[in-house]
Each structure stands twice: as C-alpha cells, then as structure tokens.
Amino acid sequence: MKRVSTWILAALILTSVAALAQDTTLNASTAPVASQSNHFTNAPTFSERYPRYKLSASDSFDVVFDYTPEWNQTLTVQPDGYVTARSIGDVYVNGLTPQQLKDKLEESYGKILNKPNISINLRDFQKPYFIADGMVGKPGKYEMRGDTTATQAIAMAGGLNSQYAKHSHVILFRRVDDNWVETKVIDLKTMEKNGDLSEDVHLRPGDMLFVPKNALSKIQQWIPIYSVNVLGAQSKSF
C-alpha cells in the first residue's frame, strides 16, 4: 500500500511538471514574441535611401483645391504638431509625408465636399541636415544638399582627428520616433583599409554621427601629471 501511494504521488508530480512545461511553452509562443518580431520587421533599415520628407513644427504649406479654389489656404504646423484647417478644425500632421497629408485632408474634407482633389505644396520647411560630433575636425550641424554617406559627412565636418579618433567605432544615431533612437556602429578603419565602401551608410535627415575617443586619448587625460613626475625624476638624476 505504501508503494502504491508513492507511485501515485510520483505520477501527480510528473503530471504537474508536464502541465507547467506545456503552459510555459504556450506563453513563450504568444503575443510578446510576435510583437518583438514585428518590431524588428517594421523597423526602418539604415540602407533606406531617398526617404520622403515628413512634416514637423513650423513647416508651412499650401492646400490647393483643384475644383473649388475658394477653399485654398496656407497652413503652418504648430509646436504641438497640429494645423487648424478651415471648417474641419485641428488636424494632427506632424510626421506625415505630403502624400499622407493629402490623403488625410481629402478624407476629412470629403465629409463636407464632394470628392475633393487636393494638392500639397510645401512653402517653408526645415532643410535636411546631419550632425557630426566627437573627434572630428569641425563638430556641428551641416545641411544635406543631396545624397550623403557617412564618410562624406565626416569629410564635410573636417575629417577625423587622426590622433584621438577611434575610427573603427563610429556611431550613427537615427531617430525612429519620439521615444526610440536606432544606433549602428560603422567601422571606417576597415572600410578605408580594404578600399570597400559597400558598408558606407547613406544618411537620412536628422542623423547624428559620433566619433568616440580612442584608448590613447582617454589615457592622455592623466599623462600631464605623470609627465611632471617623470620630468622631475629625470631632472634630479642630472
């Protein structure tokens, strides 16, 4: 009887362990994993080129109604990302491309007009730019006048500081949205050594390149004190 009770207890334990393992497996394969997968799938890639311009605060544009010109108007994006359009009120437009803005306004005005056909003409908008910081000749904000790669951007910023720059670990920061910034490490040293620019990243407006200090430059913060001691010892030996 004692032996039977032992077997029953063992069977119950095994059953509980199996159920727990099955539950853990099901939980591991549910929404959070899918969400994580979608996050990386939908994330913008650094190789993306020629992105469409997206509206931001202080941008202004003309809204042109092809069939009803009396509705034409000029709007400016407010600091909170909204514009106040005639008869339809506040519309959130921050981060929209001109095509997305056209579609949104046509949908909104379609409630009071018969199939409006709208054109968007940008008037005043932020010029594309990138920022170069760290161990470059001239850190600062630079206007992008065309397709610009990371190596070209660093050249525009005065090049690398040959003594202090860690050019094997240049960091590219790219804003994805208001809460996330994507990063990428660029090995300019290997690209220059191999003469292969296939990994040379094409910048997007708002990108920031940061060139960190190499190990020697970090150590040199303490060299002056050490040098004084060494010089003092040498002077005493003479």
Residue pairs with C-beta under 8 A, 6 or more apart in sequence:
43 176
43 182
44 174
44 176
44 182
46 172
46 174
46 182
46 184
46 201
46 202
47 201
47 202
48 202
48 204
49 147
49 202
50 147
51 204
51 205
52 97
52 98
52 99
53 97
53 98
53 122
53 125
53 128
53 205
54 95
54 96
54 97
55 61
55 77
55 93
55 94
55 95
55 96
55 97
55 98
55 101
55 125
56 77
56 94
56 95
56 125
56 126
57 77
57 78
57 79
57 80
57 81
57 94
58 76
58 77
58 79
58 124
58 126
59 76
59 77
59 122
59 124
59 125
59 126
60 74
60 75
60 76
60 77
60 122
60 123
60 124
60 125
61 74
61 75
61 98
61 101
61 120
61 121
61 122
61 123
61 125
62 72
62 73
62 74
62 120
62 121
62 123
63 71
63 72
63 73
63 74
63 75
63 85
63 105
63 118
63 119
63 120
64 72
64 118
64 119
64 120
64 121
65 71
65 72
65 109
65 113
65 116
65 117
65 118
66 117
66 118
66 119
67 116
67 117
68 113
68 116
71 86
71 109
71 113
71 116
73 85
73 86
74 123
75 83
75 84
75 85
76 83
77 83
77 93
77 94
78 84
80 94
81 92
81 93
81 94
81 95
82 90
82 91
82 92
82 93
82 94
83 90
83 91
83 93
84 90
84 91
85 91
85 105
85 108
87 109
87 112
88 108
88 109
88 111
88 112
91 104
91 105
91 108
93 101
93 104
95 177
96 104
98 120
98 122
99 120
101 120
102 118
102 119
102 120
105 116
105 118
105 120
106 116
106 117
106 118
109 116
109 118
110 116
127 143
127 144
128 143
128 144
128 205
128 206
129 141
129 142
129 143
129 144
129 205
129 206
130 141
130 142
130 144
130 148
130 153
130 203
130 205
130 206
130 207
130 208
130 209
131 140
131 141
131 142
131 207
131 208
131 209
132 138
132 139
132 140
132 142
132 153
132 154
132 156
132 157
132 208
132 209
132 211
133 139
133 208
133 209
133 210
133 211
134 165
134 209
134 210
134 211
134 212
134 213
135 160
135 161
135 164
135 165
135 166
135 211
135 212
135 213
135 214
135 217
136 154
136 157
136 158
136 159
136 160
136 161
136 165
136 209
136 211
137 157
137 158
137 159
137 160
137 161
138 157
138 158
139 157
140 157
142 153
142 156
142 157
144 203
144 205
147 202
148 156
148 202
148 203
149 197
149 200
149 201
149 202
149 203
150 170
150 172
150 186
150 188
150 200
150 201
150 203
150 209
151 188
151 191
151 197
151 200
153 203
153 209
154 160
154 170
154 188
154 209
154 211
157 209
160 167
160 188
160 211
161 211
163 216
163 217
164 213
164 214
164 216
164 217
165 211
165 212
165 213
165 214
166 211
166 212
166 213
166 214
166 215
167 188
167 189
167 192
167 211
168 187
168 188
168 189
168 190
169 185
169 187
169 212
170 185
170 186
170 187
170 188
170 209
170 210
170 211
170 212
171 183
171 184
171 185
171 186
171 209
171 210
171 211
171 212
172 183
172 184
172 185
172 186
172 201
172 203
172 207
172 208
172 209
172 210
173 181
173 182
173 183
173 207
173 208
173 209
173 210
174 181
174 182
174 183
174 184
174 204
174 206
174 207
174 208
175 181
175 182
175 206
176 182
184 201
186 199
186 200
186 201
186 209
187 199
191 197
191 199
191 200
203 209
